[in-house]
């Protein structure tokens, strides 16, 4: 994923880019810290290129403001962080068969959930004459990975048998903590986790870390903070809606803390420029399939961004952008590399003008949640889907890639 080494776009680059606002990232981290307290470790989840923001740059920034751990989905993601100089512990949620030596080489902490994994890791650690610390995931209701409670005793016997792995963490993952309508289900998950803790302790194990809470858990379930939390989307100012019980597409996401309320801020904004303007008569069809036909004489702006860049085809004839602080509707189908917008009501629009597809200007804003609602998905998929050919430009407080 291209990350600008300077905090400006190269002059000759294609005029479509993402800005990563590091001051907002730091603000969100501090809001989470205020929420959980100093005694709870924060494992910042930077999997999937930090939800499309750029994992290495995000991890360096979070390391500088005090992240204790990092969470990744795959060993390959962890190696990229290590090669970029990230030194903090890395929790790896998925270790494939055959990657055990890489776990040791790059000082990773794997999540395990069956005896066969433990046996493979133990054999590798024994060959390297070391002891590997691991975290055990218990399935309390997600139904994805994690050892079922009924099989927990069997897996614990593997830890007793294999002496080159050490149970240093116990975890689970919430399935519906972002939905107040399913609060009873989430509280049942919390109760199942506490039962797992009792079973583990009864077998003589005392893991250092106990963690349940993802972003939604951090925000809504203080009784589930444990001594480590795993925020992902909340770090980036994202919510995992849309759903009726989640914030509206334009509502602020608020974290309550002992020091008051903090509104988390979107870290990512998506930008392009007008590269062509044309006037067309009423009755003119636009784009593939002629899905839009002008009802009046119109001024149409062409933008160099399309679905390969992550601006979803589902936004055809539905989305909107900001031009000179005013909304302009998407007209016609979004194509692979181009999008058309109607700027008839923005008569001062010019070739070269900045266009905001996610972000804010002059008191108006378009959120990833808004695009997600239009596309029938969640904001995480919107930001993760922004293509690799779109450079991520690191922006500090008060700066812009346009300067």
Residue pairs with C-beta under 8 A, 6 or more apart in sequence:
1 49
1 54
1 55
1 388
1 392
2 388
2 389
2 390
2 391
2 392
3 54
3 56
3 57
3 391
3 392
3 393
3 394
4 10
4 391
4 392
4 393
4 394
4 401
7 393
7 394
7 395
7 396
7 399
7 401
8 393
8 401
8 403
9 15
9 17
9 391
9 393
9 401
13 391
14 304
14 389
15 272
15 273
15 275
15 304
16 271
16 272
16 273
16 303
16 304
16 305
16 309
16 390
17 271
17 272
17 390
17 391
17 392
17 393
17 401
18 53
18 268
18 269
18 270
18 271
18 386
18 390
18 391
18 392
18 393
19 268
19 269
19 271
19 359
19 392
19 393
19 395
19 400
19 401
20 53
20 54
20 57
20 58
20 267
20 268
20 392
20 393
20 394
20 395
21 265
21 266
21 267
21 268
21 269
21 395
22 61
22 267
22 394
22 395
22 396
23 396
23 397
24 237
24 265
24 266
24 267
25 58
25 61
25 62
25 235
25 236
25 267
26 61
26 65
27 262
27 264
27 265
28 234
28 235
28 236
28 237
28 264
28 265
28 267
29 42
29 44
29 62
29 65
29 66
29 67
29 235
30 65
30 262
31 255
31 257
31 262
31 264
32 42
32 218
32 229
32 231
32 234
32 235
32 255
33 42
33 66
34 255
34 257
34 258
34 259
34 262
35 218
35 219
35 255
35 256
35 257
35 262
36 42
36 218
36 225
36 229
37 225
37 258
39 227
40 225
40 226
40 227
40 228
40 229
41 68
41 69
41 209
41 227
41 228
41 229
42 66
42 67
42 68
42 69
42 228
42 229
42 231
43 67
43 68
43 69
43 70
43 71
43 91
43 211
43 228
43 229
43 230
43 231
44 58
44 59
44 62
44 67
44 69
44 70
44 71
44 231
44 232
44 235
45 70
45 71
45 72
45 214
45 230
45 231
45 232
45 235
46 55
46 58
46 59
46 62
46 70
46 71
46 72
46 77
46 81
47 55
47 71
47 72
47 73
47 74
47 77
47 93
47 232
48 73
48 384
49 55
49 384
50 57
50 58
50 59
50 236
51 232
51 233
51 236
51 238
51 380
51 383
51 384
52 268
52 310
52 383
52 384
52 385
52 386
53 236
53 267
53 268
53 383
53 392
54 392
55 72
55 77
55 80
55 81
56 80
56 81
56 84
56 86
57 392
57 394
59 67
59 70
59 81
59 84
59 86
60 84
60 85
60 86
62 70
62 235
63 86
63 87
63 88
67 88
68 88
68 89
68 228
69 88
69 89
69 90
69 91
69 228
70 78
70 81
70 86
70 88
70 89
70 90
70 91
71 90
71 91
71 93
71 230
71 232
72 78
72 81
72 90
72 91
72 92
72 93
73 92
73 93
73 94
74 92
74 93
74 94
74 96
75 92
75 94
75 95
75 96
75 99
75 102
75 103
75 106
75 108
77 92
78 90
78 92
78 106
78 108
79 102
79 106
81 90
82 90
82 106
82 107
89 107
89 109
90 106
90 107
90 108
90 109
91 108
91 109
91 111
91 135
91 169
91 230
92 103
92 108
92 109
92 110
92 111
93 111
93 145
94 111
94 145
95 103
95 108
95 110
95 111
95 112
95 117
95 121
97 120
100 120
100 121
100 123
100 124
101 124
101 128
102 108
103 110
103 121
103 124
103 132
104 124
104 125
104 128
104 130
104 132
109 133
109 134
109 135
109 168
109 169
110 117
110 121
110 132
110 134
110 135
111 134
111 135
111 136
111 137
111 145
111 171
112 118
112 121
112 134
112 135
112 136
112 137
112 165
113 136
113 137
113 138
113 139
113 145
113 146
113 147
113 155
114 147
114 155
115 154
115 155
115 157
115 158
118 134
118 155
118 158
118 159
118 162
118 165
119 158
119 162
121 132
121 134
121 164
121 165
122 132
122 162
122 163
122 164
122 165
123 164
124 132
125 131
125 132
125 164
125 165
126 164
130 164
131 163
131 164
131 165
131 166
132 164
132 165
132 166
133 165
133 166
133 168
133 169
134 165
134 166
134 167
134 168
134 169
135 167
135 168
135 169
135 170
135 171
135 207
135 209
136 147
136 155
136 167
136 169
136 170
136 171
136 200
136 207
137 145
137 146
137 147
137 171
137 172
137 173
138 146
138 147
138 148
138 149
138 152
138 170
138 171
138 172
138 192
138 193
138 196
139 145
139 146
139 147
139 148
139 149
139 172
140 146
140 149
140 172
140 188
140 189
140 190
140 192
140 193
140 196
141 174
141 175
141 185
141 188
141 189
141 192
142 172
142 173
142 174
142 175
142 189
143 175
144 173
145 173
146 172
146 173
147 155
149 192
149 195
149 196
149 199
152 196
152 199
152 200
153 199
153 203
156 167
156 199
156 200
156 203
156 205
159 165
159 166
159 167
159 205
160 203
167 200
167 205
167 207
168 207
168 208
168 209
169 207
169 208
169 209
169 210
169 211
169 228
170 193
170 196
170 197
170 200
170 207
170 209
170 210
170 211
171 209
171 210
171 211
171 212
171 230
172 189
172 192
172 193
172 196
172 212
173 212
173 214
174 186
174 189
174 212
174 213
174 214
174 216
174 217
174 221
174 224
175 185
175 186
175 189
176 182
176 185
176 186
177 186
177 213
177 214
177 216
177 217
177 220
177 221
177 224
178 215
178 216
178 220
178 239
178 240
178 241
178 243
178 245
178 246
179 243
179 245
179 246
180 220
180 245
181 244
181 245
186 217
186 221
186 224
187 221
189 212
190 212
190 221
190 223
190 224
193 210
193 212
193 224
197 210
200 207
209 226
209 227
209 228
210 226
210 227
210 228
211 226
211 227
211 228
211 229
211 230
212 221
212 224
212 225
212 226
213 221
213 224
213 225
213 226
213 229
213 230
213 231
214 229
214 230
214 231
214 232
215 231
215 232
215 233
215 234
215 235
215 240
216 240
217 224
217 225
217 229
218 225
218 229
218 231
218 234
218 255
219 234
219 253
219 255
232 380
233 239
233 240
233 379
233 380
234 253
234 255
234 264
235 267
236 266
236 267
236 268
236 383
237 253
237 264
237 265
237 266
237 267
237 268
238 253
238 266
238 368
238 369
238 379
238 380
238 383
239 246
239 247
239 253
239 369
239 379
240 246
240 378
240 379
240 380
241 247
241 249
241 369
241 372
241 373
241 378
241 379
242 249
242 369
242 372
242 373
242 378
246 369
247 253
247 369
248 369
249 367
249 369
249 370
249 372
249 373
250 365
250 367
250 369
250 370
252 263
252 264
253 263
253 264
254 261
254 262
254 263
254 264
255 261
255 262
255 263
255 264
266 358
266 359
266 367
266 368
268 358
268 368
268 383
268 386
269 356
269 358
269 359
269 360
270 311
270 356
270 357
270 358
270 359
270 386
270 390
271 354
271 355
271 356
271 357
271 359
271 401
272 303
272 304
272 305
272 354
272 355
272 357
273 303
273 304
273 352
273 353
273 354
273 355
274 301
274 302
274 303
274 323
274 343
274 349
274 350
274 351
274 352
274 353
274 355
275 302
275 303
275 304
275 351
276 301
276 302
276 351
277 299
277 300
277 301
277 302
277 343
277 349
277 350
277 351
278 299
278 300
278 302
279 297
279 298
279 299
279 300
280 286
280 294
280 297
280 298
280 299
280 300
281 294
281 297
282 294
282 295
282 296
282 297
282 298
283 293
283 294
284 293
284 294
284 298
285 292
285 293
286 292
286 293
286 294
286 300
286 331
286 332
286 340
287 316
287 331
287 332
287 333
287 335
287 340
288 332
288 333
288 335
289 333
291 316
291 317
291 332
291 333
292 317
292 331
292 332
294 331
294 342
296 344
297 344
298 342
298 344
299 342
299 343
299 344
299 347
299 349
300 331
300 340
300 341
300 342
300 343
301 323
301 328
301 340
301 341
301 342
301 343
301 349
301 355
302 338
302 339
302 340
303 321
303 338
303 339
303 340
303 341
303 355
304 337
304 338
305 311
305 337
305 338
305 339
305 357
305 390
306 334
306 335
306 336
306 337
306 338
306 339
307 313
307 334
307 335
307 336
308 336
308 337
308 387
308 389
309 337
309 386
309 387
309 389
309 390
310 382
310 385
310 386
310 387
310 390
311 319
311 334
311 339
311 357
312 334
312 371
312 375
312 382
312 385
313 333
313 334
314 374
314 375
314 376
315 330
315 334
315 339
315 371
315 374
315 375
316 330
316 332
316 333
316 334
317 329
317 330
317 331
317 332
317 333
318 330
318 374
319 329
319 330
319 334
319 357
319 371
319 374
320 327
320 328
320 329
320 330
320 341
320 366
321 327
321 328
321 330
321 341
321 355
321 356
321 357
321 366
322 328
322 355
322 356
322 357
322 359
322 360
322 361
322 364
322 365
322 366
323 341
323 343
323 346
323 349
323 353
323 354
323 355
324 346
324 348
324 349
324 353
324 362
325 361
325 362
325 363
325 364
326 345
326 346
326 362
326 364
327 364
328 341
328 342
328 343
328 345
328 346
328 349
328 355
329 341
329 342
330 339
330 340
330 341
331 340
331 341
331 342
332 340
341 355
343 349
354 402
356 366
357 366
357 371
358 366
358 367
358 368
358 371
358 382
359 365
359 366
360 366
367 379
368 379
368 382
368 383
369 379
371 379
371 382
372 378
372 379
372 381
372 382
375 381
375 382
393 401
395 401
